[in-house]
Amino acid sequence: MGFTFAYRLILVVAVASVLGISLASKDWGSPNSNYTGWGWGWGWGSSKSNHTGQGFNNHPLNETQGSKKIIVGGSENWHFGFNYSEWAFNNAPFYFNDTLVFKYDPPSNTTFPHSVYLFPDRWSYLNCDLKRAKMVANTTEGGGDGFEFVLKRWTPYYFACGERNGFHCKVGSMRFMVMPLFRWHY
């Protein structure tokens, strides 16, 4: 019972956090503000919106960016000894149709091999349980322009390196989680 309650509580907090992050940067606007507004009172069939991409006070709405290609680890790429959970936290939010690019050197006498695994759930991810994970990129696919993975669903994605029987994952280095958000289109 306690585990079930704790698991549900974590899920509620995670969903609330995702929604809070996705709505925190929104421009809510109000009739007396200097901000553009797509707010709940105007914009969808309201007489206060002129339906030309401008809100109540006729300031143009912010342009929505399209999907992005994001190199996992930035200039560090995908390698052992880098904290990818911290990287993901610092580079969030991630959105639907963003592409994660995993760049890593193919195996050689001087480099360790790396791969990319996708875990089906949080529990497998936390335990680095490769039996239930799916390899989405092998040890050679990260070379050149890298391996590209498109975030297509509203679900948590759990990534890790599966090499050395999950050792790179188990030491907590080469793993991270992202939860893509909706882009708001006006």
C-alpha positions, 0 to 999 in steps of 0.5 A: 500500500505504501509503495503504491501511494508513494508511486502515485504521489511521485507521478502526480508531482511529476505531471504537475511539474511538467505542466508547471514548466510548460505553462510558466513561460506562457504569456497569459496577458490581461486587459491592463497588461503590457503583455501580448495575450492569448489568455483564456478570455480572448483569442478563441472566438472572443470579440476581444481578439481580432484573430490576426495573431494579435491579442487584446492590446494589439501587440504581436504574439510571440512566434512559436519556434519549430522543432529543434535538433538537440545534441545530447551533452552539447559539445561533450557529446555522448561519453562516459563520465558526464552527468546527462541527468544534469544536462537534461535538467539544464536544457529542458524543456524538450518538446514534441518532434524535437530530435535528440542527436547522440554523437559518439565515437565508434569503438576503437583501441582508444575509445570505449564503445557506447550505444543508446538504449530506451527503457520501457518504464521508470523502474527498468531505468532506475535499475538499468535493467537492459532485459526490458530495454530496447537498443535504439542505436548500436555502437557505430551509429553515433559516428559522423552526424550522430544517431537521431531520435525524434520525441513523438509521444507525450510520455517519459523517455528513459535513455542510457548507454547499455555497454559493458552490461549496463555499467555505464548506466549503473554508475549513473553517468550515461543515462537521463530522462526527458518528458516532451511538452506540447508547443503552444501554437496561437 
